Amino acid sequence: MGDMGAFRDAVTAWAAGGGGERVRELAAGLPVRVAVLLEGPSDAAAVNALAGRRGRDLAAEGVCVLPMGGAMSVGRFAELLGPSGLGLR
């Protein structure tokens, strides 16, 4: 799964009400700087496939493609990951 996959899993757990310690620990060791919030896994798969077809490695570029499990979760994820949280774009 890789470090970015572990980061995605930790963010998802954090958004569901868990603690953010693991997320902060993983973020400190990763080049993550941008979170692309998507509604679900099929959206994330499509973005990753398109990036791959264009020769892009989003994780290596510091981009975390993150399915939120529904559009209604965008506020929570933005709060945790944006300027008032981890400070990601």
N, C-alpha and C positions, 0 to 999 in steps of 0.2 A: 504494500500500500504506500509506503514511503512516508517521509516526514510531513508532506503537505496533506496526505490522507489522514494522518493522525491529528493534524491541526484541524481539518474539517470535522472529524468526529468529535474532537474536544469542543469546538465551537457549537456544534449541534447540541451536545450535552449541556453546555453552559446556557444556551438559549432556552432549553427545556427546564431550567431552574437549578442546574448544578453550579458548582463553584467555578470560578474563572482562573484558578491558580495554574492548572495544566495548560490552558490556552496561552497564558502569559509566558510560561516556561517555554513552550514550543515556539511561540512567536519570537522570543529572544534569540533562538538558535536558527531561525529561518530568515530568508530574505523577503518574507511576505510584506508587501506594501500596499496591495490592492485586493479588495474582495469584490468579486462579481456575484451579486445575489440573484439567484434564479429560483423560479417557483418549485421545480421538482427535479428528480434525477434524470428524466428524459431530456430536459432542457440543458442540464449540465453535460450530459453525454453528447448532445448536438454541438455545443460550444467547443468541447474538448476535441471532438472529431474534426470540426472545421479548422481549429487551430492546428491540429496535426497535419491536415491536408495542406496547410499553408506553411508547414515546416516550423511551426512555433511550439515551444515547450513553455507553456504558461507558468507552471510551477517554478521552473528555472528562472523565469522572468519576474518572479515575486508576485504572481497573480494566483489567488485562490478562488477557484470556481466553486461556489457553494450553493447547493440546493437547500432551500429553506423548509420544504415540506408544506408549501402552500403560500400564496401571495399575502395572506393575512398576517404572516410572521415578519414582514419586512420591517416594521417599526422596531421590533425587539432586536433583530439582527443589526439594523443600522445603529441602534443605541449602543450595543455591545462592541461593534467593530469600528464605528465612525469616530468623529472628533472627541466625543465625550467618553469613549471607551478606549479601544486599542489605538485609535488615531489612524486607521487605514483609510485610503481613498475608496 
